[in-house]
């Protein structure tokens, strides 16, 4: 038996695992498979239109009736800065010329949708069990609508201050996102979201957040196998969020260079970078990160940086290269296994339970 069943009982799931939503790297198929196997399956919606979210949820519901989490970004739209945009294009111009792309060509829009009234309506129509957020919580009126609709609300905290804020503003559970985590940092109270030097790792962050709030805490960051899940419970968490391990699954929608990077992953092979979107996110180090530096004040605000990189990414990926691609991954990527998502979920849960029984942590809390 799991030593802490709060998450299982709150979300009505079978195992205390949240399949992390990784926008652009997975879709309905992975979420449905993880959910059917007993985890909280998560559909990343930040790069989808309202119509696409509806379509994806229809496919999920054709596959499973288990609880589902719809995940959204809730960032503030960036203020356009023509001078900064021009500097970014100038910095990338040599790469454009190298790949025979016109540096003066129009820049594609950066597709990162913030949660709004239209997306709130989609949630109300499609009825997921959980609605989760990255970068804080949505505006109060939208949050009230979700609460009135009976949805459970989940969000990420990278500090105890953020965790206390989430508890005070209506979250039902908190993801403690350690510095090891792949993808975007969930920072939202920091004055400078590019200042990642003081961000705590999972081992330090989880117990401090557990002590700071009364809500169930979900550990995230560097959890790729059963040992990480067992450690999460030892740190006081009620469950674990797992992202990079699911990128190994055949259901993951990642590029060939991204999959190759997973298969050759090392513990020192990732870095936090703001080049890909304008906000820090952990991914495999590639050429543009090495040559410009992973954090640059030239990169426009989130999500505008992605626009000028898009033509470079498309051309390079067509040639089999991830030189300009956001290949998100956590620091424990090398521990992943190429199993179908359902099989992986069941294996992780069974192995974690066996390990905790051996460590004497298989008894329920008093």
FENFENNOR-V452732 format. One record per residue. N is the residue number from 0. RES is the residue in one letter. SS is DSSP state (helix for helix, strand for strand, loop for the rest). PHI is phi in radians with two decimals (999 if undefined). Layout:
n = [N & N]
res = [RES & RES]
ss = [SS & SS]
phi = [PHI & PHI]
//
This chain:
n = [0 & 1 & 2 & 3 & 4 & 5 & 6 & 7 & 8 & 9 & 10 & 11 & 12 & 13 & 14 & 15 & 16 & 17 & 18 & 19 & 20 & 21 & 22 & 23 & 24 & 25 & 26 & 27 & 28 & 29 & 30 & 31 & 32 & 33 & 34 & 35 & 36 & 37 & 38 & 39 & 40 & 41 & 42 & 43 & 44 & 45 & 46 & 47 & 48 & 49 & 50 & 51 & 52 & 53 & 54 & 55 & 56 & 57 & 58 & 59 & 60 & 61 & 62 & 63 & 64 & 65 & 66 & 67 & 68 & 69 & 70 & 71 & 72 & 73 & 74 & 75 & 76 & 77 & 78 & 79 & 80 & 81 & 82 & 83 & 84 & 85 & 86 & 87 & 88 & 89 & 90 & 91 & 92 & 93 & 94 & 95 & 96 & 97 & 98 & 99 & 100 & 101 & 102 & 103 & 104 & 105 & 106 & 107 & 108 & 109 & 110 & 111 & 112 & 113 & 114 & 115 & 116 & 117 & 118 & 119 & 120 & 121 & 122 & 123 & 124 & 125 & 126 & 127 & 128 & 129 & 130 & 131 & 132 & 133 & 134 & 135 & 136 & 137 & 138 & 139 & 140 & 141 & 142 & 143 & 144 & 145 & 146 & 147 & 148 & 149 & 150 & 151 & 152 & 153 & 154 & 155 & 156 & 157 & 158 & 159 & 160 & 161 & 162 & 163 & 164 & 165 & 166 & 167 & 168 & 169 & 170 & 171 & 172 & 173 & 174 & 175 & 176 & 177 & 178 & 179 & 180 & 181 & 182 & 183 & 184 & 185 & 186 & 187 & 188 & 189 & 190 & 191 & 192 & 193 & 194 & 195 & 196 & 197 & 198 & 199 & 200 & 201 & 202 & 203 & 204 & 205 & 206 & 207 & 208 & 209 & 210 & 211 & 212 & 213 & 214 & 215 & 216 & 217 & 218 & 219 & 220 & 221 & 222 & 223 & 224 & 225 & 226 & 227 & 228 & 229 & 230 & 231 & 232 & 233 & 234 & 235 & 236 & 237 & 238 & 239 & 240 & 241 & 242 & 243 & 244 & 245 & 246 & 247 & 248 & 249 & 250 & 251 & 252 & 253 & 254 & 255 & 256 & 257 & 258 & 259 & 260 & 261 & 262 & 263 & 264 & 265 & 266 & 267 & 268 & 269 & 270 & 271 & 272 & 273 & 274 & 275 & 276 & 277 & 278 & 279 & 280 & 281 & 282 & 283 & 284 & 285 & 286 & 287 & 288 & 289 & 290 & 291 & 292 & 293 & 294 & 295 & 296 & 297 & 298 & 299 & 300 & 301 & 302 & 303 & 304 & 305 & 306 & 307 & 308 & 309 & 310 & 311 & 312 & 313 & 314 & 315 & 316 & 317 & 318 & 319 & 320 & 321 & 322 & 323 & 324 & 325 & 326 & 327 & 328 & 329 & 330 & 331 & 332 & 333 & 334 & 335 & 336 & 337 & 338 & 339 & 340 & 341 & 342 & 343 & 344 & 345 & 346 & 347 & 348 & 349 & 350 & 351 & 352 & 353 & 354 & 355 & 356 & 357 & 358 & 359 & 360 & 361 & 362 & 363 & 364 & 365]
res = [X & X & X & X & X & X & X & X & X & X & X & X & X & X & X & X & X & X & X & X & X & X & X & X & X & X & X & X & X & X & X & X & X & X & X & X & X & X & X & X & X & X & X & X & X & X & X & X & X & X & X & X & X & X & X & X & X & X & X & X & X & X & X & X & X & X & X & X & X & X & X & X & X & X & X & X & X & X & X & X & X & X & X & X & X & X & X & X & X & X & X & X & X & X & X & X & X & X & X & X & X & X & X & X & X & X & X & X & X & X & X & X & X & X & X & X & X & X & X & X & X & X & X & X & X & X & X & X & X & X & X & X & X & X & X & X & X & X & X & X & X & X & X & X & X & X & X & X & X & X & X & X & X & X & X & X & X & X & X & X & X & X & X & X & X & X & X & X & X & X & X & X & X & X & X & X & X & X & X & X & X & X & X & X & X & X & X & X & X & X & X & X & X & X & X & X & X & X & X & X & X & X & X & X & X & X & X & X & X & X & X & X & X & X & X & X & X & X & X & X & X & X & X & X & X & X & X & X & X & X & X & X & X & X & X & X & X & X & X & X & X & X & X & X & X & X & X & X & X & X & X & X & X & X & X & X & X & X & X & X & X & X & X & X & X & X & X & X & X & X & X & X & X & X & X & X & X & X & X & X & X & X & X & X & X & X & X & X & X & X & X & X & X & X & X & X & X & X & X & X & X & X & X & X & X & X & X & X & X & X & X & X & X & X & X & X & X & X & X & X & X & X & X & X & X & X & X & X & X & X & X & X & X & X & X & X & X & X & X & X & X & X & X & X & X & X & X & X & X & X & X & X & X & X & X & X & X & X & X & X & X & X & X & X & X & X]
ss = [loop & loop & loop & loop & loop & helix & helix & helix & helix & helix & helix & loop & loop & loop & loop & loop & strand & strand & strand & loop & loop & loop & loop & loop & loop & loop & loop & helix & helix & helix & helix & helix & helix & helix & helix & helix & loop & loop & loop & strand & strand & strand & strand & strand & loop & loop & loop & loop & loop & helix & helix & helix & helix & helix & helix & helix & helix & helix & helix & helix & helix & helix & helix & loop & loop & loop & loop & strand & strand & strand & strand & strand & strand & loop & loop & loop & loop & loop & loop & loop & loop & helix & helix & helix & helix & helix & helix & helix & helix & helix & helix & helix & helix & helix & helix & helix & helix & helix & loop & loop & loop & loop & loop & loop & loop & loop & loop & loop & loop & loop & loop & loop & loop & strand & loop & loop & helix & helix & helix & helix & helix & helix & helix & helix & helix & helix & loop & loop & loop & strand & strand & strand & strand & strand & loop & loop & loop & loop & loop & helix & helix & helix & helix & helix & helix & helix & helix & helix & loop & loop & loop & strand & strand & strand & strand & strand & strand & loop & loop & helix & helix & helix & helix & helix & helix & helix & helix & helix & loop & loop & loop & loop & strand & strand & strand & strand & strand & loop & loop & loop & loop & loop & strand & strand & loop & loop & loop & loop & loop & loop & loop & loop & loop & loop & loop & loop & loop & loop & loop & loop & loop & helix & helix & helix & helix & helix & helix & helix & helix & helix & helix & helix & loop & loop & loop & strand & strand & strand & strand & strand & loop & loop & loop & loop & loop & helix & helix & helix & helix & helix & helix & helix & helix & helix & loop & loop & loop & loop & strand & strand & strand & strand & loop & helix & helix & helix & helix & loop & loop & loop & loop & loop & loop & loop & loop & helix & helix & helix & helix & helix & helix & helix & helix & loop & loop & loop & loop & loop & loop & strand & strand & strand & strand & loop & loop & loop & loop & loop & loop & loop & strand & strand & strand & strand & loop & loop & helix & helix & helix & helix & helix & helix & loop & loop & loop & loop & loop & loop & loop & loop & loop & loop & loop & loop & helix & helix & helix & helix & helix & helix & helix & helix & helix & helix & helix & helix & helix & helix & loop & loop & loop & loop & loop & loop & loop & loop & loop & strand & loop & loop & loop & loop & helix & helix & helix & loop & loop & loop & loop & loop & helix & helix & helix & helix & helix & helix & helix & helix & helix & helix & helix & helix & helix & helix & helix & helix & helix & helix & loop & loop & loop & loop & loop & loop & loop & loop]
phi = [999 & -1.17 & -1.21 & -2.45 & -1.83 & -1.05 & -1.20 & -1.02 & -1.29 & -1.17 & -1.59 & 1.05 & -1.97 & -1.61 & -2.30 & -1.42 & -2.14 & -1.83 & -1.30 & -1.17 & -1.40 & -2.06 & -1.05 & 1.50 & -2.10 & -2.75 & -2.46 & -1.01 & -1.13 & -1.21 & -1.06 & -1.14 & -1.15 & -1.13 & -1.13 & -1.09 & -1.45 & 2.01 & -1.47 & -1.49 & -1.28 & -2.18 & -1.83 & -1.30 & -1.97 & -1.14 & -1.96 & -2.01 & -1.42 & -1.01 & -1.12 & -1.19 & -1.10 & -1.02 & -1.09 & -1.13 & -1.16 & -1.06 & -1.19 & -1.07 & -1.21 & -1.30 & -1.77 & -2.68 & -1.86 & -1.24 & -1.02 & -2.25 & -1.98 & -1.69 & -1.94 & -2.32 & -1.49 & -2.33 & -1.37 & -1.46 & -0.99 & -1.29 & -1.43 & -1.15 & -2.34 & -1.07 & -1.16 & -1.20 & -1.05 & -1.15 & -1.10 & -1.14 & -1.13 & -1.12 & -1.17 & -1.56 & -0.98 & -1.03 & -1.20 & -1.02 & -1.15 & -1.06 & -1.66 & 1.04 & -1.97 & -1.16 & -1.10 & -1.63 & -1.14 & -1.00 & -1.52 & -1.09 & -1.25 & -1.62 & -1.52 & -2.37 & -1.57 & -1.48 & -1.05 & -2.48 & -1.07 & -1.14 & -1.25 & -1.10 & -1.11 & -1.06 & -1.08 & -1.10 & -1.38 & -1.60 & 1.00 & -1.23 & -1.29 & -2.24 & -2.10 & -2.04 & -2.39 & -2.14 & 1.33 & 1.75 & -2.30 & -1.27 & -1.04 & -0.97 & -1.11 & -1.23 & -1.13 & -1.09 & -1.09 & -1.13 & -1.12 & -1.13 & -1.42 & 1.47 & -1.42 & -1.46 & -2.02 & -2.30 & -2.66 & -1.72 & -2.20 & -1.89 & -2.53 & -1.15 & -1.06 & -1.14 & -1.10 & -1.08 & -1.10 & -1.09 & -1.09 & -1.25 & -1.91 & 1.96 & -1.18 & -1.72 & -2.76 & -2.25 & -1.60 & -1.54 & -1.67 & -1.23 & -1.10 & -1.30 & -1.12 & -1.38 & 1.40 & -1.22 & -1.17 & -1.48 & -0.92 & -2.49 & -1.74 & -1.17 & -1.14 & -2.12 & -1.26 & -1.51 & -1.51 & -1.79 & -1.12 & -1.72 & -1.20 & -1.37 & -1.37 & -1.00 & -1.08 & -1.50 & -1.32 & -1.01 & -1.12 & -1.23 & -1.22 & -0.98 & -1.29 & -1.57 & -2.28 & -1.70 & -1.30 & -1.07 & -1.96 & -1.93 & -1.37 & -2.53 & 2.06 & 1.34 & -1.76 & -2.17 & -2.47 & -1.10 & -1.10 & -1.17 & -1.14 & -1.07 & -1.11 & -1.02 & -1.17 & -1.09 & -1.45 & 1.80 & -1.30 & -1.75 & 3.06 & -2.33 & -1.76 & -2.21 & -2.07 & -1.03 & -1.02 & -1.33 & -1.19 & -1.24 & -1.21 & -1.11 & -1.30 & -1.15 & -1.73 & -1.96 & -1.28 & -1.05 & -1.08 & -1.13 & -1.14 & -1.13 & -1.14 & -1.06 & -1.21 & -1.99 & -1.10 & -2.25 & -1.18 & -1.89 & -1.69 & -2.09 & -2.68 & -1.43 & -2.43 & -1.87 & -1.20 & -1.31 & -2.37 & 1.89 & -2.17 & -1.10 & -2.60 & -1.60 & -2.69 & -1.14 & -1.19 & -2.25 & -1.04 & -1.13 & -1.19 & -1.20 & -1.47 & -1.60 & 1.75 & -1.10 & -2.00 & -2.40 & -1.38 & -1.43 & -1.10 & -1.14 & -1.11 & -1.04 & -1.77 & -1.15 & -1.05 & -1.16 & -1.04 & -1.22 & -1.39 & -1.00 & -1.12 & -1.14 & -1.06 & -1.07 & -1.18 & -1.18 & -1.11 & -1.10 & -1.71 & 1.46 & -2.02 & -1.83 & -1.01 & -2.21 & -1.77 & -1.40 & -1.85 & -1.12 & -2.95 & -1.54 & -1.27 & -1.84 & -1.03 & -1.18 & -1.49 & -1.27 & -2.32 & -1.44 & -2.02 & -0.99 & -1.02 & -1.13 & -1.11 & -1.08 & -1.03 & -1.13 & -1.16 & -1.05 & -1.12 & -1.13 & -1.18 & -1.16 & -1.07 & -1.09 & -1.12 & -1.20 & -1.08 & -1.18 & -1.60 & 1.36 & -1.96 & -1.57 & -1.56 & -1.18 & -1.14 & -1.19]
//
